[in-house]
């Protein structure tokens, strides 16, 4: 199950769900800067969309319980 999880919302509204794993997109600094410029009126909607169009999403996975962590196991590593 993939759900959006905005940690910043927990300040306003605590998360009372019982999900073991939560995954969702995380904005990088370029995205935050673009959104801030838009909200400050320094760029218009067209420019904001142009800048955001090429940003690749980052996936964040949050293991919220010991149960979820118990399913992880180390398979090995390789030196590059």
C-alpha positions as MATLAB code, in Angstrom:
seq = 'XXXXXXXXXXXXXXXXXXXXXXXXXXXXXXXXXXXXXXXXXXXXXXXXXXXXXXXXXXXXXXXXXXXXXXXXXXXXXXXX';
ca = [
       0.000    0.000    0.000;
       1.409    3.382   -0.990;
       0.236    6.420    0.905;
       1.299   10.024    1.030;
       2.821   10.885    4.366;
       3.575   14.515    5.105;
       5.503   14.642    8.393;
       4.937   18.376    8.634;
       1.211   17.715    9.011;
       1.828   15.834   12.265;
       2.459   19.161   13.969;
      -1.090   20.227   13.146;
      -2.801   16.841   13.012;
      -1.084   13.827   14.634;
      -1.016   10.643   12.536;
      -3.212    8.098   14.317;
      -3.104    5.408   11.592;
      -1.741    1.931   12.212;
       0.186    1.411    8.953;
       3.416   -0.585    9.232;
       4.989    0.966    6.116;
       4.265    4.302    4.487;
       5.778    5.327    1.134;
       5.467    8.479   -0.870;
       7.165   11.173   -2.857;
       9.546   13.621   -1.269;
      10.261   17.004   -2.816;
      13.870   18.046   -3.266;
      15.252   21.558   -2.689;
      14.613   22.652   -6.304;
      10.927   21.809   -5.917;
      10.649   23.700   -2.617;
      12.441   26.710   -4.115;
      10.150   26.746   -7.162;
       7.004   26.508   -5.030;
       8.276   29.273   -2.758;
       9.002   31.542   -5.750;
       5.498   30.883   -7.081;
       3.777   31.626   -3.765;
       5.879   34.782   -3.353;
       4.643   35.956   -6.765;
       8.151   35.984   -8.263;
       7.283   33.480  -11.016;
       3.969   32.706  -12.677;
       2.138   29.367  -12.930;
       3.541   28.613  -16.404;
       7.135   29.132  -15.250;
       6.575   27.044  -12.097;
       5.167   24.146  -14.127;
       8.048   24.457  -16.608;
      10.583   24.157  -13.778;
       8.760   21.272  -12.070;
       8.139   19.286  -15.249;
      11.657   17.837  -15.370;
      12.113   17.046  -11.695;
      12.300   13.334  -10.965;
      10.349   12.204   -7.899;
      12.244   10.868   -4.913;
      10.645    7.973   -3.092;
      10.746    7.853    0.702;
       9.833    4.698    2.581;
       9.101    4.882    6.290;
       9.168    1.658    8.336;
       6.938    2.668   11.214;
       6.895   -0.488   13.334;
       9.245   -3.160   14.598;
       7.081   -5.664   12.700;
       7.861   -3.917    9.394;
      11.576   -3.829   10.199;
      11.580   -7.531   11.057;
      10.939   -8.384    7.382;
      14.198   -6.756    6.276;
      17.342   -8.818    5.937;
      20.854   -8.127    4.646;
      21.662   -9.951    1.404;
      25.167   -8.674    0.797;
      27.224   -5.797   -0.457;
      29.609   -4.999   -3.254;
      32.491   -2.550   -3.416;
      32.290   -0.160   -6.364;
];
